[in-house]
Structures are given as C-alpha cells and as structure tokens.
C-alpha cells in the first residue's frame, strides 16, 4: 500500500507544481502556489512515502520546466516571480528530504555496551 500512496503523492506533487508554474507570472498565483505547497508539505508527515515523495514530485516538475524548450523559450520567466518559484522548489526539496526520520538500528540493544552517562 505504501508504494501506491508514494506514487499518488509523487503525481500530486507534480500536479501542484504544474499549477504553481502555470500561475507564477501573476503575483497572487505565485502566492497561491506557494501557500498551497507549503500547507501540503507542512501537513504531510515526514517520511519517504509521504512528504518526500510529494516534495520530489513538485521539485522535479518545476526543475523540468525550468529547462529551455527546443524553440529557445522558457516556461518559467526570468524575473522576480520566476526566481522566487525556483527558490521555492529548492526549499521544498530541502525541507522534504531534511525532515526525513533518522534511520534506526535493526539490532536489539542488549544493554551490555558502555553507558553514555
């Protein structure tokens, strides 16, 4: 079930990223995209299957759309709004990956080791 949820959130992140890119040229569209993204990242629990998959999907789509098209034009404008959107993409990716839970040891602690007191 976890892989299905991860794929769904990956696609959901890509859809929200596409909406943010489509509206980023208008000030309220950029604000709406940033608030929707921030609320979703904040609401999703940390983990590979949830927050990280959404964040990777969002940042990957924004990153893909930042590459110039074959005609030579760009989907993301080279102005303040475009740079804010790219900065938001970096921030979403960093927060999504930096808040992953720490890995736990699979060995059972026997209590025979040195004390950390």
C-alpha positions as CSV (number, residue, x, y, z in Angstrom):
1,X,0.0,0.0,0.0
2,X,2.9,2.4,0.7
3,X,4.2,2.4,-2.9
4,X,0.7,3.2,-4.2
5,X,0.5,6.2,-1.8
6,X,4.0,7.3,-2.7
7,X,3.2,7.3,-6.4
8,X,0.0,9.1,-5.8
9,X,1.8,11.8,-3.8
10,X,4.5,12.0,-6.4
11,X,1.9,12.7,-9.1
12,X,0.0,15.0,-6.7
13,X,3.2,17.0,-6.2
14,X,3.7,17.2,-9.9
15,X,0.2,18.5,-10.4
16,X,0.6,21.1,-7.7
17,X,3.9,22.1,-9.2
18,X,2.4,22.4,-12.7
19,X,-0.3,24.7,-11.2
20,X,2.3,26.8,-9.5
21,X,4.3,27.1,-12.7
22,X,1.2,28.0,-14.7
23,X,0.2,30.8,-12.3
24,X,3.6,32.1,-11.2
25,X,3.6,35.1,-13.6
26,X,0.7,36.7,-11.6
27,X,1.6,37.8,-8.1
28,X,-1.5,36.2,-6.5
29,X,-0.9,33.0,-8.5
30,X,2.6,32.7,-7.1
31,X,1.4,33.4,-3.6
32,X,-1.4,30.8,-4.0
33,X,1.0,28.2,-5.4
34,X,3.5,28.9,-2.6
35,X,0.8,28.7,0.1
36,X,-0.7,25.5,-1.3
37,X,2.7,23.9,-1.5
38,X,3.8,25.0,2.0
39,X,0.5,23.8,3.5
40,X,0.7,20.4,1.9
41,X,4.4,19.9,2.9
42,X,3.6,21.0,6.4
43,X,0.5,18.8,6.7
44,X,2.2,15.6,5.4
45,X,4.1,13.6,7.9
46,X,7.8,13.2,7.4
47,X,8.9,10.1,5.6
48,X,9.9,8.6,2.3
49,X,6.4,7.5,1.5
50,X,4.6,10.8,2.2
51,X,6.3,14.2,2.4
52,X,9.5,13.3,0.5
53,X,7.6,11.8,-2.5
54,X,5.4,14.9,-2.7
55,X,8.4,17.2,-2.5
56,X,10.4,15.3,-5.0
57,X,7.4,15.3,-7.5
58,X,6.9,19.0,-7.0
59,X,10.5,20.0,-7.3
60,X,11.2,17.6,-10.2
61,X,8.4,19.0,-12.3
62,X,9.4,22.6,-11.6
63,X,13.0,21.7,-12.4
64,X,12.0,20.0,-15.6
65,X,10.0,23.0,-16.7
66,X,12.9,25.4,-16.0
67,X,15.0,23.9,-18.8
68,X,14.7,25.8,-22.1
69,X,12.4,24.3,-24.7
70,X,13.7,23.4,-28.2
71,X,12.3,26.7,-29.6
72,X,14.5,28.6,-27.2
73,X,11.9,30.0,-24.9
74,X,11.3,29.2,-21.3
75,X,8.2,28.2,-19.3
76,X,9.4,29.8,-16.1
77,X,10.1,33.5,-16.6
78,X,13.5,35.0,-15.8
79,X,12.1,37.7,-13.5
80,X,11.5,38.0,-9.8
81,X,8.5,35.7,-9.8
82,X,10.4,33.0,-11.7
83,X,13.4,33.1,-9.4
84,X,11.1,33.0,-6.4
85,X,9.4,29.9,-7.8
86,X,12.8,28.2,-8.4
87,X,13.9,29.2,-4.9
88,X,10.7,27.7,-3.5
89,X,11.4,24.5,-5.5
90,X,14.8,24.2,-3.8
91,X,13.3,24.9,-0.4
92,X,10.5,22.3,-0.9
93,X,13.1,19.7,-1.8
94,X,15.4,20.6,1.1
95,X,12.6,20.5,3.7
96,X,11.2,17.3,2.3
97,X,14.5,15.5,2.5
98,X,15.9,17.2,5.6
99,X,13.0,16.2,7.7
100,X,13.2,12.5,7.0
101,X,13.2,10.4,10.2
102,X,16.6,9.2,11.4
103,X,17.3,5.5,10.5
104,X,17.0,3.1,13.4
105,X,19.3,0.2,14.1
106,X,17.8,-3.3,13.4
107,X,19.9,-4.8,16.2
108,X,18.2,-5.1,19.5
109,X,20.0,-3.1,22.2
110,X,21.2,-5.7,24.8
111,X,22.3,-3.2,27.3
112,X,25.8,-4.7,27.7
113,X,27.6,-1.9,26.0
114,X,29.3,1.1,27.6
115,X,27.0,3.7,29.2
116,X,26.7,7.2,27.7
117,X,26.3,8.7,31.2
